[in-house]
Amino acid sequence: MSAALKKKGGLFVLGKTRHPHVTVYMSDFPRTQVRRIPKLLTTMFVSTIHMRAFSYVVKKDGYVEVQFKVTPALRTMQQKIITALNPLRGGSVAHKEVFAKFSHRAKINTKRFGYPAIGAAFHPHISFTRFKTAPKGLPLTTPITNFSFTAKELGVYVVGSHGTCKKLLKKISL
């Protein structure tokens, strides 16, 4: 899907250098703390998580996504990750470049947790690509259920442009 959208003007393609992912938590961390992240997460989880795709979305900022249902297991995973990692960020925040455009709730989440998509604002998704302007009439014809899966690993990545995962630091089995 990502490669097909690139042909229509998408800005990136998922693959070897930009890994498909569902972001559970993201923030800026001081370099001195980054090495601690995989160690904290390694013993935290004991079961896989089913990711049920339910909708395609073309967002106003040009992202084309498949969205997933927030299950109790996924919500619990996010809460555990935030509880473990939030103290490491030392007040750093992700998305500084667009902070002014955030809703009131997103600004509070970003100040408190370093990331806007927390709690009720959490909308798990995979971004297939991003367009400079939101396109209309994209051929999103693959059955949405084809994107449901069981997550068996948690990845810790360095973030690249457009929120892509560019460098794997550690894979953790669930």
C-alpha atoms as a printed R data frame, in Angstrom:
    type eleno elety resid chain resno       x       y      z
1   ATOM     1    CA   MET     A     1   0.000   0.000  0.000
2   ATOM     2    CA   SER     A     2   2.776   2.441  0.930
3   ATOM     3    CA   ALA     A     3   4.605   1.880 -2.377
4   ATOM     4    CA   ALA     A     4   1.392   2.374 -4.379
5   ATOM     5    CA   LEU     A     5   0.716   5.656 -2.555
6   ATOM     6    CA   LYS     A     6   4.286   6.822 -3.243
7   ATOM     7    CA   LYS     A     7   3.443   6.629 -6.969
8   ATOM     8    CA   LYS     A     8   0.554   9.041 -6.280
9   ATOM     9    CA   GLY     A     9   2.889  11.561 -4.619
10  ATOM    10    CA   GLY     A    10   3.460  10.134 -1.136
11  ATOM    11    CA   LEU     A    11   6.506  11.530  0.663
12  ATOM    12    CA   PHE     A    12   7.823   8.215  2.026
13  ATOM    13    CA   VAL     A    13   7.531   4.451  1.595
14  ATOM    14    CA   LEU     A    14   7.540   1.953  4.429
15  ATOM    15    CA   GLY     A    15  10.161  -0.738  4.078
16  ATOM    16    CA   LYS     A    16  13.775  -1.442  5.019
17  ATOM    17    CA   THR     A    17  14.630   2.084  6.190
18  ATOM    18    CA   ARG     A    18  11.200   3.224  7.411
19  ATOM    19    CA   HIS     A    19   9.586   0.464  9.431
20  ATOM    20    CA   PRO     A    20   5.803  -0.045  9.664
21  ATOM    21    CA   HIS     A    21   4.821   0.541 13.284
22  ATOM    22    CA   VAL     A    22   2.091   1.517 15.707
23  ATOM    23    CA   THR     A    23   3.373   4.225 18.037
24  ATOM    24    CA   VAL     A    24   2.434   3.513 21.632
25  ATOM    25    CA   TYR     A    25   4.645   6.241 23.135
26  ATOM    26    CA   MET     A    26   7.212   8.670 21.778
27  ATOM    27    CA   SER     A    27   9.235  11.438 23.360
28  ATOM    28    CA   ASP     A    28  12.620  13.069 23.295
29  ATOM    29    CA   PHE     A    29  14.973  11.501 25.795
30  ATOM    30    CA   PRO     A    30  18.395  12.724 26.911
31  ATOM    31    CA   ARG     A    31  21.140  10.617 25.317
32  ATOM    32    CA   THR     A    32  22.253   9.526 28.770
33  ATOM    33    CA   GLN     A    33  18.855   7.882 29.341
34  ATOM    34    CA   VAL     A    34  18.294   6.202 25.952
35  ATOM    35    CA   ARG     A    35  20.342   3.110 26.823
36  ATOM    36    CA   ARG     A    36  18.082   2.513 29.860
37  ATOM    37    CA   ILE     A    37  14.864   2.310 27.801
38  ATOM    38    CA   PRO     A    38  15.236  -1.246 26.407
39  ATOM    39    CA   LYS     A    39  16.293  -2.549 29.825
40  ATOM    40    CA   LEU     A    40  13.191  -1.106 31.477
41  ATOM    41    CA   LEU     A    41  10.857  -2.535 28.840
42  ATOM    42    CA   THR     A    42  12.400  -6.013 28.493
43  ATOM    43    CA   THR     A    43  10.693  -7.612 31.502
44  ATOM    44    CA   MET     A    44   7.461  -5.626 31.423
45  ATOM    45    CA   PHE     A    45   5.217  -7.607 29.048
46  ATOM    46    CA   VAL     A    46   4.134 -11.218 28.983
47  ATOM    47    CA   SER     A    47   1.512 -11.502 26.242
48  ATOM    48    CA   THR     A    48   0.896 -10.617 22.623
49  ATOM    49    CA   ILE     A    49  -1.649  -7.943 21.666
50  ATOM    50    CA   HIS     A    50  -4.219  -8.303 18.902
51  ATOM    51    CA   MET     A    51  -4.416  -5.193 16.712
52  ATOM    52    CA   ARG     A    52  -7.832  -4.933 15.015
53  ATOM    53    CA   ALA     A    53  -7.881  -2.555 12.047
54  ATOM    54    CA   PHE     A    54 -11.183  -0.747 11.604
55  ATOM    55    CA   SER     A    55 -10.761   2.313  9.370
56  ATOM    56    CA   TYR     A    56  -8.714   4.133  6.756
57  ATOM    57    CA   VAL     A    57  -8.131   7.823  7.419
58  ATOM    58    CA   VAL     A    58  -6.711  10.592  5.250
59  ATOM    59    CA   LYS     A    59  -5.813  13.322  7.738
60  ATOM    60    CA   LYS     A    60  -5.837  17.075  7.114
61  ATOM    61    CA   ASP     A    61  -2.044  17.164  7.418
62  ATOM    62    CA   GLY     A    62  -1.708  14.636  4.565
63  ATOM    63    CA   TYR     A    63  -1.072  11.404  6.462
64  ATOM    64    CA   VAL     A    64  -2.792   8.279  5.118
65  ATOM    65    CA   GLU     A    65  -3.387   5.774  7.904
66  ATOM    66    CA   VAL     A    66  -5.091   2.588  8.944
67  ATOM    67    CA   GLN     A    67  -6.490   2.951 12.452
68  ATOM    68    CA   PHE     A    68  -6.760   0.273 15.132
69  ATOM    69    CA   LYS     A    69  -9.239  -0.279 17.964
70  ATOM    70    CA   VAL     A    70  -7.950   0.660 21.414
71  ATOM    71    CA   THR     A    71  -8.355  -2.512 23.461
72  ATOM    72    CA   PRO     A    72  -7.929  -2.769 27.240
73  ATOM    73    CA   ALA     A    73  -4.660  -4.676 26.652
74  ATOM    74    CA   LEU     A    74  -3.304  -1.928 24.379
75  ATOM    75    CA   ARG     A    75  -4.374   0.815 26.805
76  ATOM    76    CA   THR     A    76  -2.665  -1.049 29.664
77  ATOM    77    CA   MET     A    77   0.497  -1.442 27.574
78  ATOM    78    CA   GLN     A    78   0.609   2.305 26.899
79  ATOM    79    CA   GLN     A    79   0.095   3.116 30.590
80  ATOM    80    CA   LYS     A    80   2.885   0.744 31.663
81  ATOM    81    CA   ILE     A    81   5.304   2.159 29.088
82  ATOM    82    CA   ILE     A    82   4.556   5.746 30.110
83  ATOM    83    CA   THR     A    83   4.937   4.923 33.810
84  ATOM    84    CA   ALA     A    84   8.351   3.344 33.132
85  ATOM    85    CA   LEU     A    85   9.730   5.842 30.617
86  ATOM    86    CA   ASN     A    86   8.225   9.244 31.420
87  ATOM    87    CA   PRO     A    87  10.625   9.874 34.336
88  ATOM    88    CA   LEU     A    88  13.603   9.389 31.976
89  ATOM    89    CA   ARG     A    89  12.739  12.273 29.646
90  ATOM    90    CA   GLY     A    90  13.710  15.034 32.076
91  ATOM    91    CA   GLY     A    91  10.979  17.356 30.790
92  ATOM    92    CA   SER     A    92  11.802  16.875 27.095
93  ATOM    93    CA   VAL     A    93   8.853  16.824 24.677
94  ATOM    94    CA   ALA     A    94   8.194  15.371 21.225
95  ATOM    95    CA   HIS     A    95   6.593  17.420 18.421
96  ATOM    96    CA   LYS     A    96   7.977  20.807 19.535
97  ATOM    97    CA   GLU     A    97   7.659  22.095 15.973
98  ATOM    98    CA   VAL     A    98   3.840  21.765 15.970
99  ATOM    99    CA   PHE     A    99   3.065  22.286 19.665
100 ATOM   100    CA   ALA     A   100   1.283  25.619 19.043
101 ATOM   101    CA   LYS     A   101  -1.289  23.852 16.816
102 ATOM   102    CA   PHE     A   102  -2.214  21.256 19.464
103 ATOM   103    CA   SER     A   103  -5.583  21.123 21.217
104 ATOM   104    CA   HIS     A   104  -5.688  22.063 24.886
105 ATOM   105    CA   ARG     A   105  -5.702  18.338 25.890
106 ATOM   106    CA   ALA     A   106  -2.766  17.546 23.585
107 ATOM   107    CA   LYS     A   107  -0.741  20.424 25.083
108 ATOM   108    CA   ILE     A   108  -1.412  19.141 28.610
109 ATOM   109    CA   ASN     A   109  -0.424  15.576 27.617
110 ATOM   110    CA   THR     A   110   2.726  16.828 25.902
111 ATOM   111    CA   LYS     A   111   3.827  18.870 28.901
112 ATOM   112    CA   ARG     A   112   3.038  16.083 31.354
113 ATOM   113    CA   PHE     A   113   4.156  13.028 29.349
114 ATOM   114    CA   GLY     A   114   6.212  14.411 26.451
115 ATOM   115    CA   TYR     A   115   3.693  13.133 23.862
116 ATOM   116    CA   PRO     A   116   0.172  14.291 22.882
117 ATOM   117    CA   ALA     A   117  -1.492  10.933 22.089
118 ATOM   118    CA   ILE     A   118  -2.051   9.676 25.629
119 ATOM   119    CA   GLY     A   119  -5.179   8.223 27.237
120 ATOM   120    CA   ALA     A   120  -8.357   9.345 25.441
121 ATOM   121    CA   ALA     A   121  -6.186  11.022 22.773
122 ATOM   122    CA   PHE     A   122  -4.490   7.695 21.902
123 ATOM   123    CA   HIS     A   123  -5.407   6.664 18.345
124 ATOM   124    CA   PRO     A   124  -3.203   3.728 17.330
125 ATOM   125    CA   HIS     A   125  -2.484   3.624 13.612
126 ATOM   126    CA   ILE     A   126   0.033   2.804 10.906
127 ATOM   127    CA   SER     A   127   0.847   5.678  8.568
128 ATOM   128    CA   PHE     A   128   1.345   4.390  5.024
129 ATOM   129    CA   THR     A   129   2.680   7.702  3.752
130 ATOM   130    CA   ARG     A   130   2.185  11.454  3.915
131 ATOM   131    CA   PHE     A   131   1.253  13.889  1.157
132 ATOM   132    CA   LYS     A   132   2.104  17.593  1.076
133 ATOM   133    CA   THR     A   133  -1.630  18.289  1.021
134 ATOM   134    CA   ALA     A   134  -4.431  15.897  1.922
135 ATOM   135    CA   PRO     A   135  -5.455  14.073 -1.275
136 ATOM   136    CA   LYS     A   136  -8.990  13.137 -2.231
137 ATOM   137    CA   GLY     A   137 -10.130   9.925 -3.893
138 ATOM   138    CA   LEU     A   138  -7.180   7.686 -3.031
139 ATOM   139    CA   PRO     A   139  -7.511   4.037 -4.071
140 ATOM   140    CA   LEU     A   140  -7.762   2.560 -0.554
141 ATOM   141    CA   THR     A   141  -9.311  -0.683 -1.750
142 ATOM   142    CA   THR     A   142  -7.473  -3.334  0.262
143 ATOM   143    CA   PRO     A   143  -9.958  -4.852  2.759
144 ATOM   144    CA   ILE     A   144  -9.353  -3.164  6.110
145 ATOM   145    CA   THR     A   145  -9.290  -6.530  7.892
146 ATOM   146    CA   ASN     A   146  -6.105  -7.387  5.972
147 ATOM   147    CA   PHE     A   147  -4.255  -4.983  8.264
148 ATOM   148    CA   SER     A   148  -5.299  -6.629 11.551
149 ATOM   149    CA   PHE     A   149  -2.458  -8.543 13.204
150 ATOM   150    CA   THR     A   150  -1.097  -9.877 16.480
151 ATOM   151    CA   ALA     A   151   1.780  -7.841 17.880
152 ATOM   152    CA   LYS     A   152   4.480 -10.151 19.130
153 ATOM   153    CA   GLU     A   153   7.277  -7.602 19.505
154 ATOM   154    CA   LEU     A   154   7.836  -4.147 20.880
155 ATOM   155    CA   GLY     A   155  10.421  -2.020 19.110
156 ATOM   156    CA   VAL     A   156  12.490   0.826 20.488
157 ATOM   157    CA   TYR     A   157  13.453   3.155 17.626
158 ATOM   158    CA   VAL     A   158  15.103   6.436 16.823
159 ATOM   159    CA   VAL     A   159  12.470   8.566 15.098
160 ATOM   160    CA   GLY     A   160  13.006   9.987 11.615
161 ATOM   161    CA   SER     A   161  11.130  12.478  9.476
162 ATOM   162    CA   HIS     A   162   7.308  12.283  9.385
163 ATOM   163    CA   GLY     A   163   7.321  10.164 12.572
164 ATOM   164    CA   THR     A   164   8.948   7.227 10.810
165 ATOM   165    CA   CYS     A   165  11.080   4.680 12.666
166 ATOM   166    CA   LYS     A   166  14.523   4.988 11.129
167 ATOM   167    CA   LYS     A   167  16.881   3.113 13.446
168 ATOM   168    CA   LEU     A   168  16.069   0.070 15.547
169 ATOM   169    CA   LEU     A   169  17.662   0.161 18.998
170 ATOM   170    CA   LYS     A   170  16.063  -2.987 20.432
171 ATOM   171    CA   LYS     A   171  13.337  -5.551 19.658
172 ATOM   172    CA   ILE     A   172  11.562  -6.962 22.677
173 ATOM   173    CA   SER     A   173   9.426 -10.111 22.470
174 ATOM   174    CA   LEU     A   174   6.009  -9.851 24.079
